[in-house]
Amino acid sequence: MKQDLRKIILSMMLPLFLIFILYIIKILEVGMDWDFTRLGVYPMEKRGLFGIFAHPLIHSNFPHLLANTLPLFFLSWCLFYFYRGIAPYIFFIIWVGCGAITYLIGKPGWHIGASGIIYGLAFFLFFSGLLRKYIPLIAISLLVTFLYGGLVWQMIPYFTPANTSWEGHLSGAIMGTLCAFAFVGYGPQRPEPFEEEEENENDDEEEMKIES
């Protein structure tokens, strides 16, 4: 029980730290009357290259940041709890990958916000659970679908407001899906049938050897 609690707490550390950084950045931006918009992605222009790495840290206003806070925390926690061994790689690839794709396909303008990462995490958790065919991970896939299934509509230009980066959402979804397939052989796997019974039989054999 203590070990499970420790794992839960440890899995929260990076998501909480990231959200703390996001709020510190926004508070500084507002308090100092700065504008960090130009740290976003500006597609196909040199000035927007740095945004590939920085754009998830910048939000247009506090409502924008608040809207991203809970899904970013929950989905990041799921990643680091259920996929602990590969979580840092997945998170980094989605972060940079969604920025790079947005840079290539985005409409002119500054693309900012952590929504791309949210989409990437949601799609990774959904597809990864199904591909691994492992009941606890499938349950997470279904939970993500229940909570965030409506996100799909924000990837379609027709249903997305003009000032919303559907390209960033789509880019995150693409990266999350690619990561689910690319890392399917890594991290938690479905236990082999009868594996536990075989281990018990081996233990019994060892005991018999010791006794004879």
Secondary structure as UniProt FT lines:
FT   HELIX           2..31
FT   TURN            32..33
FT   HELIX           37..39
FT   TURN            43..44
FT   HELIX           46..48
FT   HELIX           51..54
FT   HELIX           55..57
FT   HELIX           62..82
FT   TURN            84..86
FT   HELIX           87..105
FT   HELIX           115..132
FT   HELIX           135..148
FT   HELIX           149..155
FT   HELIX           157..159
FT   TURN            162..163
FT   HELIX           166..182
FT   TURN            183..185
FT   TURN            193..194
FT   HELIX           195..211
//
